[in-house]
Amino acid sequence: MLKCNKHIGVDNDDWCWECQKLIDDIRFESTKFVKKMKVIFLDNDGVICLSNNWGGRAKKWKKYKKLNPEATSDTVAPVEVRFDDFDKKAVKVLNDVLELTGAELVVSSDWRLHATLEEIGEYYLSKGISKAPIAFTKRYIGCDKPDEFVWRRSTMYEQQRCIEVRQYLTDHPEITHWACIDDLQLGEKDSYGYEQVWGLSNFVHTPRESEGIKQSGVKEKLLEYLTNDNLKPTN
């Protein structure tokens, strides 16, 4: 593992932000001669599953229960019943980005905790998304954390998701272009402009839950991150 000056000669594998910058630099250099791989880290709720879609799974479950009276809350219902639907216009925007960039999808949404990759893939395709995801991000409990990491109760959920995305990028040096889109604020600055040292560089925020990826400027920002060769693929 690469170490910064503070950790050289120290007999441990603690990770800090300076160590991470060294890893980023090496990864950037190593990918210059590797086939380009582009990835979108995709959240679902508030991005493609919008507020007008929320609660739909309750209606699906009621209908499913009527046809399957033996089913209980412990029963694993078909994936179609487990999740809300996607907004059709939001799906169209996502498909446009996928077509224009050739990017792959990696699911960072909590939906990954309630279905297998194959099930999520089938669900995406059934809802009109042009390609199934290639992977899920790892749960943060199994990810590397910087040794000086300061957890904050108010942003703990956001911090965890950032760590999960960083871990995937570290594990996959073949990624040369990426973007993360989420309704949580995962950027390098919070909504008030204050720095978030744990935030992601190539981040696109969708704060309006009724619009998600359809919000003005979102598509253009995704395309910038996924097509601009002058952007260093840091995390």
C-alpha positions in Angstrom: 0.0 0.0 0.0 1.3 3.5 -0.8 2.0 5.7 2.2 2.4 9.4 2.6 5.3 10.9 4.5 3.3 10.7 7.8 2.9 7.0 7.5 6.2 5.9 5.9 8.0 3.6 8.4 4.8 3.1 10.4 3.9 -0.5 10.8 0.2 -0.4 10.0 -2.1 -0.2 7.1 -4.1 2.9 8.2 -5.4 4.9 5.4 -5.5 8.7 5.3 -6.5 11.3 2.7 -2.8 12.0 1.7 -2.2 8.3 1.2 -5.4 8.2 -0.9 -4.1 11.0 -3.1 -1.0 9.0 -3.9 -3.1 6.0 -4.8 -5.3 8.2 -7.1 -2.2 9.5 -8.9 -0.8 6.0 -9.6 -4.3 4.8 -10.7 -4.6 7.8 -13.1 -1.1 7.0 -14.6 -1.8 3.3 -14.9 -5.1 3.8 -16.7 -3.6 5.8 -19.5 -2.7 2.6 -21.4 -5.8 0.6 -20.3 -9.0 0.3 -22.2 -11.3 3.0 -20.9 -14.1 2.0 -18.6 -16.8 4.5 -17.6 -19.1 4.1 -14.6 -22.1 5.8 -13.2 -22.7 5.2 -9.5 -26.4 5.2 -9.4 -28.8 5.9 -6.5 -32.5 5.1 -7.2 -34.7 7.0 -4.8 -34.8 10.7 -5.7 -32.9 10.0 -9.0 -34.9 7.7 -11.2 -37.5 6.6 -8.6 -39.2 9.9 -7.8 -41.6 11.1 -5.2 -44.6 10.4 -7.4 -43.5 6.7 -7.6 -43.0 6.3 -3.8 -45.4 4.0 -2.1 -46.2 2.0 -5.2 -44.8 -1.1 -3.8 -47.4 -1.1 -1.0 -50.1 -1.3 -3.7 -48.2 -4.1 -5.4 -47.9 -6.0 -2.2 -51.6 -5.7 -1.5 -52.4 -7.1 -4.9 -49.8 -9.8 -4.6 -51.1 -10.8 -1.1 -54.6 -11.1 -2.4 -53.4 -13.6 -5.1 -51.1 -15.3 -2.7 -52.8 -15.3 0.7 -50.1 -17.6 2.2 -47.5 -14.9 1.7 -46.2 -13.2 4.8 -43.8 -10.3 5.4 -41.0 -12.8 5.8 -41.8 -14.2 2.3 -39.4 -12.9 -0.4 -41.9 -11.6 -3.0 -40.9 -11.2 -6.6 -38.6 -8.2 -7.2 -41.4 -6.4 -9.1 -43.4 -6.4 -5.8 -40.5 -5.4 -3.6 -39.7 -2.0 -5.3 -41.4 1.1 -6.4 -41.5 1.9 -10.1 -39.2 4.3 -12.0 -40.2 7.6 -13.5 -40.4 7.0 -17.3 -38.9 10.4 -18.2 -36.1 9.9 -15.7 -35.3 6.6 -17.3 -35.2 8.2 -20.7 -32.6 10.8 -19.5 -30.5 8.0 -18.0 -30.7 6.0 -21.2 -29.6 9.1 -23.2 -26.5 9.4 -20.9 -25.7 5.7 -21.2 -26.0 5.8 -25.0 -23.9 8.9 -25.4 -21.1 7.8 -23.1 -21.1 4.0 -23.1 -20.9 4.0 -19.3 -21.7 1.0 -17.1 -24.0 1.2 -14.1 -22.9 0.4 -10.5 -25.7 0.5 -8.0 -24.9 2.5 -4.9 -28.6 2.7 -3.8 -29.8 0.9 -0.7 -31.9 -1.2 -3.0 -28.9 -3.4 -3.4 -29.5 -4.6 0.2 -32.9 -6.1 -0.8 -32.2 -8.0 -4.0 -29.5 -9.8 -5.9 -27.5 -8.2 -8.7 -29.4 -10.5 -11.1 -32.8 -9.4 -9.7 -31.9 -5.7 -9.8 -30.7 -6.2 -13.4 -33.9 -7.9 -14.5 -35.9 -5.1 -12.8 -33.9 -2.3 -14.5 -34.5 -3.9 -17.9 -38.2 -4.5 -17.3 -38.6 -0.8 -16.4 -36.9 0.3 -19.7 -33.4 1.0 -18.6 -31.2 0.1 -21.5 -28.6 -2.0 -19.6 -28.4 -3.9 -16.4 -25.9 -2.9 -13.7 -22.5 -4.7 -13.6 -22.1 -4.5 -9.9 -23.1 -3.2 -6.5 -20.9 -1.0 -4.3 -19.6 -2.9 -1.2 -21.2 -2.2 2.1 -19.2 0.4 4.1 -18.5 -2.0 7.0 -16.2 -3.9 4.7 -14.5 -0.8 3.2 -11.2 0.9 4.0 -11.6 4.0 6.2 -9.0 6.8 6.6 -7.2 6.6 10.0 -8.2 10.2 10.9 -11.8 9.9 9.7 -14.2 11.9 11.8 -17.8 10.6 11.7 -20.5 13.2 12.1 -24.0 12.2 13.2 -25.7 14.7 10.8 -23.8 13.3 7.7 -23.0 9.8 8.7 -25.2 8.2 6.0 -23.6 10.4 3.3 -20.1 9.6 4.6 -20.8 5.9 4.4 -22.0 6.1 0.9 -18.9 8.1 -0.2 -16.6 5.5 1.4 -18.5 2.8 -0.5 -18.0 4.6 -3.9 -14.3 5.3 -3.1 -13.7 1.6 -2.3 -15.1 0.5 -5.7 -12.9 3.0 -7.4 -9.9 1.8 -5.5 -10.7 -1.9 -6.3 -11.2 -1.1 -10.0 -8.2 0.9 -11.4 -9.5 0.3 -14.9 -12.1 3.0 -14.4 -11.0 6.2 -16.2 -14.2 8.2 -16.2 -16.9 8.1 -13.5 -19.8 10.0 -12.0 -21.9 9.5 -8.9 -25.5 10.7 -8.8 -27.6 10.8 -5.6 -30.2 12.8 -3.8 -28.0 12.9 -0.8 -25.3 15.6 -0.7 -22.1 13.6 -1.4 -20.1 16.4 -3.0 -16.9 18.1 -1.8 -19.0 20.9 -0.5 -22.3 20.8 1.4 -25.5 22.6 0.4 -24.2 25.7 2.2 -20.8 25.8 0.5 -18.8 24.4 3.4 -16.0 21.9 2.5 -16.7 18.2 3.0 -13.2 16.5 3.1 -14.8 13.1 2.6 -16.9 14.3 -0.4 -16.7 13.0 -3.9 -15.3 15.0 -6.8 -17.3 13.8 -9.7 -20.6 14.1 -8.0 -24.0 15.3 -9.3 -26.7 16.2 -6.8 -30.5 15.8 -7.4 -32.0 17.7 -4.4 -35.6 17.9 -5.9 -37.2 14.5 -5.1 -40.0 15.1 -7.7 -37.5 15.7 -10.6 -34.4 13.6 -9.9 -32.2 13.1 -12.9 -34.6 15.3 -15.0 -33.4 18.4 -13.2 -31.9 21.2 -15.3 -28.2 20.8 -15.8 -27.9 17.2 -14.4 -27.6 15.4 -17.7 -25.0 17.9 -18.9 -22.9 17.5 -15.7 -23.0 13.7 -16.0 -21.8 13.9 -19.7 -19.0 16.3 -18.7 -17.6 13.8 -16.1 -18.0 10.8 -18.4 -16.6 12.3 -21.6 -14.0 14.9 -20.6 -10.5 13.3 -20.9 -8.9 16.3 -19.1 -10.7 15.5 -15.9 -8.5 13.5 -13.5 -10.5 10.5 -12.3 -9.9 11.2 -8.6 -12.2 10.0 -5.9 
